[in-house]
Amino acid sequence: MITTLPAAHRSTPDAVLLTALARAVREWRGAPEVLVALESHGRPHQVDLSQTVGWFTAVHPVRLHADDDDDVRAVRERLRAQGDALGHGILTSAGLLDPVEPEVAWNYLGQFPGAPSRETPWQPAPDADPLGSGGTDELPLPHGLMVNALVRDDALGVRITWPAALFTAEEIAELAECLRAALLDLAAAPEISALDHDRAVAEIQPLTPLQEVMLRHSRTERPDPYTVQSTFSLAGTLDIDALRGAGADLLARHPNLGAVFPADLAVIPKSPAPDFRVVDGPADAVLAADLAEPFDLAAGPLLRLTVIRTGPGRADLVMTSHHVLSDGWSAPRILTELFDLYTARVRGTAPDLPAPVPFGDYLRWRADHEPELAPWAAELDGLPEGVYLAGSDTGPAWLDPTLIGFDAELVADLGRLAARRGLTRNTLVQGAWSVLLARRSGRTDVCFGAMVACRPPELAGVEEIVGLLANTVPVRARLAGTLAETLTELQSRQRALVDHHHVALSDLERLAGRRRLFDSLVVFENYPVDPDRLREPAPGLTVVGTRFRESTHHPVTLTVMPDGDGWTGVLAHRAGADVDGLADELVALLRSLDRHLDDDVSTFLEVR
């Protein structure tokens, strides 16, 4: 934003940021204008002082009128006029003085290089705050508000400093939220204007870390790796019109499911609705065409419902969406709510559903809880490049996935083993996967990605939020000592990082100085699901079969999900990835854990 918006308006970053500040102050205090002490480098463009050493920093007042200066162009022209006057000496120091002392000091410090991956002489520490310490309580402030901003690692950072006698922390938090919203509106304005003129916009939302990752790969890879298709074969009489209306009702409850992504923001249209289709079979051909049909991320909708009529009293309901809208935790909630809304329409009654918990609640929580990078810096220190299964000949094409059966007896044994050792079943699966990576790569220090829920327990109603809260984080395993010791350390380190899971993967890659941290993803699905509720989703309807298709951009993805008393695994991979025999090795390794968990881990590094 801080580079594209100024270029679009032929202005400086100050013009964009001060426009947002004027809007924020108006929203915060209802003030029609604000007087700002604007700090600049003090080198007028009329004179070449680029090679001159000295103290040129200048501070001059700028009065921003909320009505007149509500767009970037107006602020740009005001700053240009004042800057030209300064450069030509038209405004003397006396002429610059405003009768009223500025209430706010503003200083945009520019763009800074990314944080270093390790400590080096004469450089800030990797976890140092680029905006400094923020001063001390003893240092008097010359203005009621001091605002400093800079760009680092392609992200805008803003620090607000204030006298405790004037404002409370809660009041400043309100101002910060107003400023964030104003910046989002400015960033989205060019993209909104590109949308259809008859589509009003309800809200602009920032992206979550995993949304950033998914959009980056969806815009550059074909086919899109993040199209998700869920098919439910239904027995019973399906009311098509009621289902169509229920789809619109679902998005009315959760408008973020109707989001479009014309830029690096989520734009929520007013009155969103899913694409809805009714077709006749054959089902296999329809499903293949549906999965291959790309979504238009900028225009949407990114959710479509297709009813395939397969015979009397039989139909397939196909829910196809872009993964950027929601995570696996949300999936069963979306289906059960859809059919609750469907039932209400069939009966002509109000739906018996609690008020939804908005996705925006999580976005606000995340804005107030920036993840700390210092724990991640320690965790990733010295980690090698993340190539374990993907060779140089790994291509973009996806091959047919391998299905893995984990029978009920094995799952029960793993549950008892985990309980005895103070481990989780997820840790047992991750530990086994770590051994397989070590076998294939010849390394004992390995890393893979894991899907984490990112649902903070302190956020009220977080379990009910529908959206993409989940994230992908690196899991590092150092195989040393016994396998039991390796797994205990693995679980302990992951728990130490749980409060920092809402971090951007790109930030971690920069922090570690690696192009790629891992080349495989492990998804262990353990979110709450009521299978009986899903089996009979509405009166007169029974789910008699299911099919799911999804992928990721990672060369190899292992998904393990509950299936009755056992598990079903899906090993998805790209052409050229080293996965031959991997599924059988995984099952065999898990079967041997109870007998060999206390063996030296080195004995596991050869295929048994």
Solvent accessible surface area in square Angstrom, and as a share of the most:
residue,aa,sasa,rsa
1,M,76,0.34
2,I,14,0.07
3,T,75,0.44
4,T,90,0.53
5,L,6,0.03
6,P,9,0.06
7,A,73,0.57
8,A,73,0.57
9,H,49,0.22
10,R,193,0.70
11,S,20,0.13
12,T,79,0.46
13,P,38,0.24
14,D,28,0.14
15,A,1,0.01
16,V,0,0.00
17,L,2,0.01
18,L,0,0.00
19,T,0,0.00
20,A,0,0.00
21,L,3,0.01
22,A,3,0.03
23,R,55,0.20
24,A,1,0.01
25,V,11,0.07
26,R,83,0.30
27,E,131,0.59
28,W,29,0.10
29,R,115,0.42
30,G,55,0.53
31,A,28,0.22
32,P,99,0.62
33,E,61,0.27
34,V,8,0.05
35,L,4,0.02
36,V,0,0.00
37,A,4,0.03
38,L,8,0.04
39,E,56,0.25
40,S,39,0.25
41,H,123,0.55
42,G,22,0.21
43,R,76,0.28
44,P,45,0.28
45,H,147,0.66
46,Q,63,0.28
47,V,77,0.45
48,D,121,0.63
49,L,37,0.18
50,S,79,0.51
51,Q,164,0.73
52,T,58,0.34
53,V,148,0.85
54,G,46,0.44
55,W,220,0.77
56,F,57,0.24
57,T,52,0.30
58,A,36,0.28
59,V,88,0.51
60,H,14,0.06
61,P,26,0.16
62,V,1,0.01
63,R,68,0.25
64,L,0,0.00
65,H,52,0.23
66,A,4,0.03
67,D,115,0.60
68,D,94,0.49
69,D,2,0.01
70,D,45,0.24
71,D,55,0.29
72,V,3,0.02
73,R,147,0.53
74,A,29,0.23
75,V,0,0.00
76,R,41,0.15
77,E,81,0.36
78,R,79,0.29
79,L,27,0.14
80,R,115,0.42
81,A,67,0.52
82,Q,32,0.14
83,G,31,0.29
84,D,62,0.32
85,A,14,0.11
86,L,60,0.30
87,G,19,0.18
88,H,124,0.55
89,G,51,0.49
90,I,126,0.64
91,L,56,0.28
92,T,84,0.49
93,S,91,0.59
94,A,75,0.58
95,G,49,0.47
96,L,30,0.15
97,L,138,0.68
98,D,41,0.21
99,P,137,0.86
100,V,87,0.50
101,E,119,0.54
102,P,18,0.11
103,E,86,0.39
104,V,5,0.03
105,A,14,0.11
106,W,4,0.01
107,N,25,0.13
108,Y,35,0.13
109,L,76,0.38
110,G,18,0.17
111,Q,111,0.49
112,F,87,0.36
113,P,114,0.72
114,G,38,0.37
115,A,20,0.15
116,P,38,0.24
117,S,34,0.22
118,R,126,0.46
119,E,134,0.60
120,T,62,0.36
121,P,111,0.70
122,W,246,0.86
123,Q,112,0.50
124,P,81,0.51
125,A,34,0.27
126,P,19,0.12
127,D,90,0.47
128,A,37,0.29
129,D,73,0.38
130,P,57,0.36
131,L,38,0.19
132,G,37,0.35
133,S,107,0.69
134,G,33,0.32
135,G,45,0.43
136,T,92,0.53
137,D,148,0.77
138,E,146,0.65
139,L,113,0.56
140,P,109,0.69
141,L,56,0.28
142,P,91,0.57
143,H,26,0.12
144,G,17,0.16
145,L,8,0.04
146,M,45,0.20
147,V,2,0.01
148,N,40,0.21
149,A,0,0.00
150,L,3,0.02
151,V,7,0.04
152,R,34,0.12
153,D,34,0.17
154,D,133,0.69
155,A,60,0.46
156,L,53,0.26
157,G,26,0.25
158,V,52,0.30
159,R,54,0.20
160,I,27,0.13
161,T,33,0.19
162,W,78,0.27
163,P,36,0.22
164,A,92,0.72
165,A,103,0.80
166,L,107,0.53
167,F,36,0.15
168,T,72,0.42
169,A,62,0.48
170,E,123,0.55
171,E,51,0.23
172,I,9,0.05
173,A,59,0.45
174,E,97,0.43
175,L,1,0.01
176,A,44,0.34
177,E,59,0.26
178,C,23,0.14
179,L,8,0.04
180,R,60,0.22
181,A,42,0.33
182,A,7,0.06
183,L,20,0.10
184,L,21,0.11
185,D,66,0.34
186,L,10,0.05
187,A,17,0.13
188,A,0,0.00
189,A,52,0.40
190,P,55,0.35
191,E,48,0.22
192,I,53,0.27
193,S,75,0.49
194,A,83,0.64
195,L,17,0.08
196,D,87,0.45
197,H,179,0.80
198,D,129,0.67
199,R,66,0.24
200,A,56,0.43
201,V,38,0.22
202,A,57,0.44
203,E,75,0.34
204,I,22,0.11
205,Q,11,0.05
206,P,35,0.22
207,L,16,0.08
208,T,1,0.00
209,P,5,0.03
210,L,5,0.02
211,Q,7,0.03
212,E,69,0.31
213,V,7,0.04
214,M,1,0.01
215,L,1,0.01
216,R,103,0.38
217,H,39,0.17
218,S,1,0.01
219,R,92,0.34
220,T,106,0.62
221,E,45,0.20
222,R,160,0.59
223,P,102,0.64
224,D,22,0.11
225,P,3,0.02
226,Y,7,0.03
227,T,12,0.07
228,V,29,0.17
229,Q,7,0.03
230,S,20,0.13
231,T,2,0.01
232,F,18,0.08
233,S,26,0.17
234,L,2,0.01
235,A,23,0.17
236,G,27,0.26
237,T,120,0.70
238,L,24,0.12
239,D,60,0.31
240,I,40,0.20
241,D,106,0.55
242,A,8,0.06
243,L,0,0.00
244,R,114,0.41
245,G,11,0.11
246,A,0,0.00
247,G,1,0.01
248,A,39,0.30
249,D,36,0.19
250,L,1,0.00
251,L,0,0.00
252,A,75,0.58
253,R,45,0.17
254,H,6,0.03
255,P,59,0.37
256,N,13,0.07
257,L,3,0.01
258,G,5,0.05
259,A,2,0.02
260,V,1,0.00
261,F,2,0.01
262,P,29,0.18
263,A,26,0.20
264,D,99,0.51
265,L,16,0.08
266,A,3,0.03
267,V,1,0.00
268,I,3,0.01
269,P,10,0.06
270,K,122,0.52
271,S,109,0.71
272,P,19,0.12
273,A,52,0.41
274,P,17,0.10
275,D,44,0.23
276,F,29,0.12
277,R,77,0.28
278,V,45,0.26
279,V,48,0.28
280,D,87,0.45
281,G,34,0.33
282,P,101,0.63
283,A,20,0.15
284,D,101,0.53
285,A,59,0.46
286,V,30,0.17
287,L,16,0.08
288,A,65,0.50
289,A,65,0.50
290,D,8,0.04
291,L,48,0.24
292,A,79,0.61
293,E,61,0.27
294,P,91,0.57
295,F,23,0.10
296,D,82,0.43
297,L,19,0.10
298,A,42,0.33
299,A,40,0.31
300,G,19,0.18
301,P,56,0.35
302,L,0,0.00
303,L,9,0.04
304,R,7,0.03
305,L,0,0.00
306,T,5,0.03
307,V,0,0.00
308,I,0,0.00
309,R,119,0.43
310,T,70,0.41
311,G,34,0.32
312,P,141,0.89
313,G,38,0.37
314,R,126,0.46
315,A,8,0.06
316,D,8,0.04
317,L,0,0.00
318,V,1,0.01
319,M,21,0.09
320,T,1,0.00
321,S,21,0.13
322,H,0,0.00
323,H,24,0.11
324,V,0,0.00
325,L,6,0.03
326,S,15,0.10
327,D,7,0.04
328,G,27,0.26
329,W,47,0.17
330,S,0,0.00
331,A,51,0.40
332,P,17,0.11
333,R,38,0.14
334,I,14,0.07
335,L,7,0.04
336,T,27,0.15
337,E,23,0.10
338,L,0,0.00
339,F,1,0.00
340,D,39,0.20
341,L,6,0.03
342,Y,9,0.03
343,T,19,0.11
344,A,7,0.06
345,R,120,0.44
346,V,79,0.46
347,R,155,0.57
348,G,68,0.66
349,T,80,0.47
350,A,89,0.69
351,P,62,0.39
352,D,141,0.73
353,L,41,0.21
354,P,100,0.63
355,A,87,0.68
356,P,47,0.30
357,V,28,0.16
358,P,75,0.47
359,F,9,0.04
360,G,6,0.06
361,D,39,0.20
362,Y,1,0.00
363,L,9,0.05
364,R,103,0.38
365,W,34,0.12
366,R,46,0.17
367,A,39,0.31
368,D,109,0.56
369,H,79,0.35
370,E,129,0.58
371,P,20,0.13
372,E,103,0.46
373,L,55,0.28
374,A,41,0.32
375,P,40,0.25
376,W,1,0.00
377,A,25,0.20
378,A,74,0.57
379,E,19,0.09
380,L,4,0.02
381,D,89,0.46
382,G,51,0.49
383,L,2,0.01
384,P,39,0.24
385,E,60,0.27
386,G,0,0.00
387,V,55,0.32
388,Y,12,0.05
389,L,4,0.02
390,A,8,0.06
391,G,39,0.38
392,S,129,0.83
393,D,111,0.57
394,T,32,0.19
395,G,22,0.21
396,P,101,0.64
397,A,56,0.44
398,W,65,0.23
399,L,90,0.45
400,D,125,0.65
401,P,54,0.34
402,T,54,0.32
403,L,130,0.65
404,I,10,0.05
405,G,58,0.56
406,F,4,0.02
407,D,62,0.32
408,A,47,0.36
409,E,126,0.56
410,L,5,0.03
411,V,7,0.04
412,A,43,0.33
413,D,52,0.27
414,L,3,0.02
415,G,24,0.23
416,R,133,0.49
417,L,2,0.01
418,A,4,0.03
419,A,85,0.66
420,R,148,0.54
421,R,93,0.34
422,G,53,0.51
423,L,15,0.07
424,T,56,0.33
425,R,99,0.36
426,N,43,0.22
427,T,6,0.03
428,L,0,0.00
429,V,1,0.00
430,Q,6,0.03
431,G,2,0.02
432,A,1,0.01
433,W,2,0.01
434,S,1,0.01
435,V,0,0.00
436,L,1,0.01
437,L,1,0.00
438,A,3,0.03
439,R,38,0.14
440,R,56,0.21
441,S,34,0.22
442,G,70,0.67
443,R,70,0.26
444,T,66,0.39
445,D,36,0.19
446,V,0,0.00
447,C,0,0.00
448,F,0,0.00
449,G,0,0.00
450,A,3,0.02
451,M,53,0.24
452,V,23,0.13
453,A,44,0.34
454,C,18,0.11
455,R,26,0.09
456,P,14,0.09
457,P,124,0.78
458,E,116,0.52
459,L,26,0.13
460,A,87,0.67
461,G,29,0.28
462,V,4,0.02
463,E,83,0.37
464,E,93,0.42
465,I,0,0.00
466,V,1,0.01
467,G,0,0.00
468,L,0,0.00
469,L,2,0.01
470,A,7,0.05
471,N,3,0.02
472,T,5,0.03
473,V,3,0.02
474,P,5,0.03
475,V,4,0.02
476,R,11,0.04
477,A,1,0.01
478,R,81,0.29
479,L,10,0.05
480,A,66,0.51
481,G,35,0.34
482,T,35,0.20
483,L,1,0.00
484,A,14,0.11
485,E,103,0.46
486,T,5,0.03
487,L,1,0.00
488,T,76,0.44
489,E,70,0.32
490,L,2,0.01
491,Q,14,0.06
492,S,64,0.41
493,R,40,0.15
494,Q,42,0.19
495,R,146,0.53
496,A,76,0.59
497,L,13,0.06
498,V,85,0.49
499,D,106,0.55
500,H,28,0.13
501,H,22,0.10
502,H,11,0.05
503,V,1,0.01
504,A,13,0.10
505,L,11,0.05
506,S,26,0.17
507,D,40,0.21
508,L,0,0.00
509,E,38,0.17
510,R,91,0.33
511,L,8,0.04
512,A,11,0.09
513,G,46,0.45
514,R,69,0.25
515,R,179,0.66
516,R,65,0.24
517,L,2,0.01
518,F,8,0.03
519,D,0,0.00
520,S,0,0.00
521,L,2,0.01
522,V,2,0.01
523,V,23,0.13
524,F,30,0.13
525,E,33,0.15
526,N,110,0.56
527,Y,46,0.17
528,P,77,0.48
529,V,67,0.39
530,D,78,0.41
531,P,81,0.51
532,D,95,0.49
533,R,71,0.26
534,L,40,0.20
535,R,120,0.44
536,E,112,0.50
537,P,5,0.03
538,A,7,0.06
539,P,86,0.54
540,G,66,0.64
541,L,3,0.02
542,T,48,0.28
543,V,20,0.12
544,V,80,0.46
545,G,28,0.27
546,T,72,0.42
547,R,97,0.35
548,F,110,0.46
549,R,123,0.45
550,E,88,0.40
551,S,26,0.16
552,T,15,0.08
553,H,28,0.13
554,H,9,0.04
555,P,8,0.05
556,V,0,0.00
557,T,8,0.05
558,L,0,0.00
559,T,17,0.10
560,V,1,0.01
561,M,46,0.21
562,P,85,0.53
563,D,85,0.44
564,G,77,0.74
565,D,119,0.62
566,G,10,0.09
567,W,15,0.05
568,T,34,0.20
569,G,0,0.00
570,V,37,0.21
571,L,3,0.01
572,A,12,0.09
573,H,17,0.08
574,R,19,0.07
575,A,30,0.23
576,G,41,0.40
577,A,13,0.10
578,D,62,0.32
579,V,14,0.08
580,D,124,0.64
581,G,44,0.43
582,L,1,0.01
583,A,13,0.10
584,D,112,0.58
585,E,23,0.10
586,L,1,0.01
587,V,25,0.14
588,A,59,0.46
589,L,6,0.03
590,L,2,0.01
591,R,111,0.40
592,S,8,0.05
593,L,1,0.00
594,D,74,0.38
595,R,168,0.61
596,H,46,0.21
597,L,2,0.01
598,D,88,0.46
599,D,49,0.26
600,D,71,0.37
601,V,6,0.03
602,S,65,0.42
603,T,69,0.40
604,F,0,0.00
605,L,40,0.20
606,E,131,0.59
607,V,96,0.55
608,R,145,0.53
